[in-house]
Amino acid sequence: MAVAALCLFAVAQRLWSLPHAGFQLCVVPVAVALFPLRRRRPDTALLILAVLAGVAPVVGPVTAATAYTVALDTVRQRHRTRLLGGGSLLITASAIAAGPSLGTGSAVYGLELGLALAVTAVVVPGLVGTVHGQQARLLHALRERGDAAERARRFADSEARTHERARIAAEMHDLVGHRLSLISLHAGGLELALDHAAPELREEAVLVRRTTRDAMRELRQALGVLGPLGGDTGPDAFTDATGTRADVEALVAESRDGGISVRLEWSGPDLDECPARVRRAVHRVVRETLTNVHRYATAAHVTVRVEHDDPTVRVTVRNGASPASTGTPSEAGTGRGLTGLRERVELLGGTFEADALPTGGFQVVAAIPAEPDDAVTRRPFGGGPEASKAAVDDTAALSREPRTAGVLTFALGATALWVLLAFAIALVYSQPRHVAPPQQPRLGMTYQELKGVVDSPAARAAATGHEPPRPVGSVGCVYPAAGRGPRPGAFAVTRYCFDASQRLISIDRFTVPSVRDTPPWETP
């Protein structure tokens, strides 16, 4: 803004000789100092700069930028109209008031300058800012509506998947659960029957019944995964205490009772104030990792660490190498449990890492936001990290193009407005100022002071023989061009007579008859 105002000052001073150039140059830093107030006090900044622009037109660019910003940020139409109208009136009034003393020389010139500045420094930038502000607010509303529609669609998809999973869980419960219950029932009856008939086969019946019971328990866990995330059933159903410190200590105690050496480390406050989905995720991570330790590293030492600070909840489960672990890669798990944990954590906006340690153990680290956003982040369909990175690059490129076009458009518009301000000032300052009207001839004036009085030979010839006697002391007379007389057929002649010192001593006005040439064939 300072550069634009100084450039306008330099151009106007060089081409049109600004009046009171020093005063107008001193007003520029004052206007630039007021320019940052347009964000906190838009009304005050615009009105004060309008007054300064009327007094010193070189601060027009600063006033125009302020009018644009105020119109851009003002939402209420009536308030915006009052501000722009008030600014236009103030800039015109100040130009009229400052015209005779500091401006162009008269109130009329001040009015012309004020009207030109009101249009170029207030009205036009205000209209442009109004259009841009309404466009930005419309785009913001459309984006919010699109985001709401996308969230509704995702919620509908999630509900559909949840219902489908619940239907599959019900089918499995009705079919497989019923068959397993029958097998367990018959195995119990067979155990009682063999207790007296064939005691040596009783242990086989007990094994069948226990295996069936384990299958039923695993089926219930599978049904809990397939069913709604918040409605797990069975002995592992989620409650208000799920994921809290007491719940995690209970999971660790169960693992100790199962023969695993587990140590719990907890830092930070409890998780009872966290959302339910965060506590469920913590419970899932601890339970799944401890279950994996039971399956694949029974003799390993395990450390469960939960760190809760304000932004995140960090869960780390680490086990050392199992001395008795000699399994081959074929004995490893399918990894579906860890995949499910990863999806659950990433749906909450967190990160999940599961890697083998160089010492032979395994470590799982899950960082979960303590207050996750409502929006659910999803990966692009059918893509991994490369596809996600490509999508981000494409989005950045698409958003960069409108931004570049907007910057170029703004720069061109600002340049055009600066040129328009310069032309508006030129229309007023290029006109002649302080031009005094010519003095009327009076006695005692010298011939040099009678500007515009030129002797006419035709008027001198017409006055010959019809003029009154010349005054005493005159040495010469001047006869300007004659005009029409008071009656038809006469000319009015004015005679200026001068003495030897070329001073006007007589002004005589008389009429002479006009001469009419008659053709020879006409009768006079």
SVG drawing of the C-alpha trace seen along z (x, -y; Angstrom):
<svg xmlns="http://www.w3.org/2000/svg" viewBox="-34 -69 53 170">
<polyline fill="none" stroke="black" stroke-width="0.4" points="0.0,0.0 2.9,-2.4 4.5,-1.7 1.3,-2.1 0.6,-5.5 4.2,-6.7 4.1,-5.7 0.8,-7.6 2.3,-10.6 5.4,-10.5 3.4,-10.3 0.9,-13.0 3.7,-15.4 5.6,-14.9 2.7,-15.2 0.3,-17.6 2.2,-19.5 0.3,-18.5 -0.7,-21.4 0.8,-21.2 2.9,-18.2 4.7,-18.1 1.5,-17.9 0.1,-15.1 3.4,-13.2 3.2,-13.5 -0.4,-12.0 0.9,-8.8 2.6,-7.3 -0.5,-8.2 -2.8,-6.3 -0.4,-3.3 -0.3,-3.2 -4.2,-3.1 -4.3,-0.4 -3.8,2.6 -6.8,1.5 -9.1,2.6 -9.4,6.1 -10.1,5.0 -11.9,1.7 -13.1,1.8 -15.7,-1.0 -13.2,-3.5 -10.4,-2.7 -12.5,-3.1 -14.1,-6.4 -10.9,-8.0 -9.1,-7.0 -12.0,-8.4 -11.5,-11.8 -7.7,-11.6 -8.2,-10.6 -10.4,-13.7 -7.7,-15.9 -4.7,-14.0 -5.8,-12.0 -2.5,-10.1 -3.7,-7.9 -6.5,-6.6 -4.9,-3.1 -4.9,-2.6 -8.5,-3.7 -9.4,-1.4 -7.8,1.6 -9.5,0.8 -12.9,0.5 -12.3,3.9 -11.4,5.6 -14.3,4.1 -16.8,5.2 -15.2,8.6 -15.5,9.3 -18.9,7.6 -21.7,10.1 -24.7,7.9 -25.8,6.1 -27.3,3.0 -24.2,2.4 -22.0,2.8 -24.1,0.4 -24.0,-2.2 -20.2,-1.9 -19.6,-2.3 -22.2,-5.2 -20.7,-7.0 -17.2,-6.6 -18.3,-8.1 -20.0,-11.0 -17.0,-11.7 -14.5,-11.6 -16.6,-14.0 -17.2,-16.4 -13.5,-16.5 -12.5,-17.1 -15.0,-20.0 -13.9,-21.5 -10.1,-21.2 -10.4,-22.4 -9.9,-26.2 -7.1,-25.8 -5.3,-22.5 -6.7,-21.1 -7.4,-22.1 -8.3,-25.7 -12.1,-25.9 -15.1,-24.1 -16.1,-23.1 -12.8,-21.4 -13.0,-19.8 -16.5,-18.4 -15.2,-17.0 -12.2,-15.4 -14.4,-14.1 -16.9,-12.4 -14.0,-10.8 -12.4,-9.5 -15.7,-8.3 -16.2,-6.1 -12.6,-4.8 -11.5,-4.5 -14.7,-3.4 -17.6,-2.3 -15.7,-0.2 -13.4,1.6 -16.5,2.1 -18.5,3.7 -15.6,6.0 -15.1,7.0 -18.8,7.6 -18.8,10.0 -15.7,11.8 -17.1,12.1 -20.4,13.5 -18.6,15.9 -16.3,17.1 -19.2,17.5 -21.2,19.4 -18.3,21.8 -17.9,22.3 -21.6,23.2 -21.4,25.6 -18.3,27.3 -20.0,27.7 -23.1,29.1 -20.9,31.5 -19.0,32.6 -22.3,33.2 -23.6,35.2 -20.4,37.2 -20.6,37.9 -24.2,39.0 -23.2,41.3 -20.4,42.8 -22.6,43.2 -25.2,45.0 -22.5,47.2 -21.3,48.0 -24.8,48.8 -25.4,51.1 -22.1,52.9 -23.0,53.2 -26.4,54.7 -24.9,57.1 -22.3,58.2 -25.0,58.6 -27.0,60.7 -24.0,63.0 -23.3,63.3 -27.0,64.3 -26.8,66.9 -23.6,68.4 -25.1,68.4 -28.2,70.1 -26.5,72.8 -23.0,73.4 -23.8,72.5 -26.7,74.9 -24.7,77.8 -21.8,77.2 -24.3,77.1 -25.6,80.5 -22.1,81.9 -21.3,80.7 -24.5,82.1 -23.9,85.5 -20.2,85.5 -21.4,84.9 -23.8,87.7 -21.2,90.0 -18.8,89.0 -21.4,90.1 -22.1,93.3 -18.5,94.3 -17.8,93.6 -19.2,97.1 -19.1,98.9 -15.6,98.1 -13.6,95.9 -10.6,96.1 -12.5,94.1 -13.9,91.5 -10.9,89.2 -11.6,89.1 -15.2,88.0 -13.9,85.3 -11.5,84.1 -14.4,83.8 -16.5,81.9 -13.7,79.4 -12.8,78.9 -16.4,78.2 -16.5,75.7 -13.4,74.0 -15.0,73.8 -18.1,72.2 -16.0,69.6 -14.0,68.8 -17.3,68.6 -18.6,66.1 -15.5,64.0 -15.9,64.2 -19.6,63.2 -18.5,60.2 -16.1,59.1 -18.8,59.6 -21.5,57.9 -21.8,54.1 -18.7,52.6 -20.5,51.3 -22.7,54.2 -20.4,57.2 -22.1,59.9 -21.0,62.7 -18.5,62.6 -16.3,60.0 -19.1,57.5 -18.1,53.8 -19.1,51.8 -18.5,48.3 -15.3,49.6 -13.9,51.0 -10.5,49.6 -10.0,48.0 -7.0,48.7 -9.0,51.3 -10.0,53.1 -6.4,53.2 -5.2,54.4 -7.8,57.2 -6.6,58.3 -3.0,58.4 -4.1,60.4 -5.9,62.9 -2.7,63.3 -0.7,63.9 -3.1,66.5 -2.6,68.2 1.1,68.5 2.4,65.4 4.9,63.0 3.3,59.6 4.2,56.2 1.9,53.2 3.2,49.6 0.7,46.7 1.5,43.0 -1.0,40.2 -4.6,40.0 -7.2,42.8 -9.2,43.1 -12.7,42.9 -13.2,39.4 -12.2,40.5 -14.9,41.3 -16.1,44.9 -14.6,45.7 -11.2,44.7 -11.5,46.9 -12.7,49.8 -9.7,49.4 -7.4,49.5 -9.1,52.7 -8.9,54.3 -5.2,53.6 -4.2,54.9 -6.5,58.0 -5.5,59.0 -1.7,58.6 -1.9,60.6 -3.9,63.3 -1.1,63.4 1.5,63.8 -0.6,66.7 -0.5,68.4 3.0,67.8 5.3,66.7 4.0,68.3 7.4,68.2 8.2,64.6 8.3,61.7 5.7,59.0 5.5,55.3 2.2,53.4 2.7,49.6 -0.2,47.1 0.8,43.4 -2.0,40.9 -1.4,37.2 -3.8,34.5 -3.7,35.1 -3.1,38.9 -3.3,42.3 -0.2,44.4 -0.4,48.2 2.8,50.2 2.9,54.0 6.3,55.6 7.4,59.1 10.9,60.6 12.0,63.7 10.5,66.9 13.1,69.4 10.9,72.3 9.9,70.6 11.2,72.8 8.2,72.3 8.7,72.0 7.0,69.4 4.2,71.7 3.3,71.8 2.8,68.0 -0.7,66.5 -2.6,65.1 -2.2,61.5 -5.9,60.8 -6.1,59.7 -3.4,57.1 -5.0,55.9 -8.3,55.4 -6.5,53.5 -4.8,51.3 -8.1,50.5 -9.8,49.7 -7.0,47.3 -6.8,45.6 -10.5,45.1 -10.0,43.0 -7.3,40.9 -4.4,42.7 -1.4,44.7 -0.6,48.4 2.8,50.2 3.5,53.9 7.1,55.1 9.4,57.8 12.3,56.7 16.0,57.4 16.3,59.3 13.6,61.8 10.6,60.4 7.6,58.4 6.3,54.9 2.9,53.3 2.5,49.5 -0.8,47.8 -1.2,44.0 -4.9,43.0 -6.2,39.4 -7.8,38.8 -10.5,36.7 -10.9,38.0 -12.7,36.0 -16.2,36.9 -15.1,37.1 -13.9,40.6 -10.7,40.8 -10.7,43.3 -8.1,44.5 -8.7,44.3 -10.3,47.4 -7.9,50.0 -4.7,48.1 -2.0,48.2 0.4,45.5 1.4,44.8 -2.2,44.2 -2.9,42.1 0.2,40.0 -0.8,39.6 -4.3,38.5 -2.8,35.9 -0.6,34.6 -3.5,34.3 -5.6,32.5 -2.7,30.1 -2.3,29.4 -6.0,28.8 -6.1,26.4 -2.9,24.6 -4.3,23.8 -7.3,21.7 -5.1,20.0 -2.6,18.9 -5.4,17.7 -6.9,15.8 -3.6,14.1 -3.1,13.1 -6.7,11.8 -6.2,9.8 -2.9,8.3 -4.4,7.3 -7.5,5.8 -5.3,3.8 -3.2,2.5 -6.3,1.5 -7.7,-0.3 -4.4,-2.2 -4.5,-3.4 -8.2,-4.3 -7.3,-6.4 -4.5,-8.1 -6.9,-9.0 -9.5,-10.3 -6.9,-12.6 -5.6,-13.6 -9.1,-14.7 -9.2,-17.3 -5.6,-18.3 -4.9,-18.7 -7.5,-21.5 -6.3,-25.1 -6.4,-26.4 -6.3,-29.9 -6.9,-31.6 -8.0,-35.2 -10.5,-36.8 -9.1,-39.5 -9.3,-43.0 -11.7,-45.5 -10.0,-48.5 -9.9,-51.7 -8.3,-55.0 -4.7,-55.2 -3.8,-51.7 -0.9,-51.2 -1.1,-49.7 0.7,-46.5 -1.9,-46.0 -4.7,-46.0 -4.4,-42.3 -6.6,-41.2 -7.0,-44.7 -5.8,-44.6 -6.2,-47.3 -8.5,-46.3 -7.9,-48.0 -11.6,-47.5 -12.9,-49.2 -10.4,-52.1 -11.5,-52.5 -15.2,-52.5 -14.6,-55.1 -12.8,-57.5 -15.0,-60.5 -17.6,-59.4 -15.6,-59.4 -15.7,-62.2 -12.7,-64.5 -9.7,-62.9 -8.9,-64.1 -6.2,-66.7 -2.8,-65.1 -3.5,-61.8 -0.8,-60.6 -2.6,-57.5 -5.7,-55.5 -6.6,-51.8 -9.8,-50.5 -10.7,-46.9 -12.9,-44.9 -16.4,-46.5 -19.6,-44.8 -23.2,-45.2 -24.8,-48.5 -27.9,-49.2 -30.0,-49.5 -29.8,-47.8 -27.4,-49.3 -24.9,-50.5 -21.7,-49.2 -20.6,-49.9 -17.0,-51.0 -14.8,-51.4 -11.8,-53.7 -8.9,-53.7 -6.7,-56.7 -3.2,-56.9 -0.9,-59.8 2.8,-60.0 3.6,-57.6 1.2,-55.0 -1.4,-55.5 -5.1,-55.3 -6.6,-58.7 -9.9,-58.2 -12.4,-55.4 -15.0,-56.4 -17.9,-54.3 -19.9,-55.4 -21.7,-54.0 -21.0,-54.4 -23.3,-53.5 -22.6,-50.3 -21.6,-50.4 -23.7,-48.3 -22.4,-47.6 -25.2,-47.7 -24.9,-45.7 -25.2,-47.9 -28.4,-46.2 -30.2,-47.0 -31.9,-50.3 -30.5,-52.0"/>
</svg>
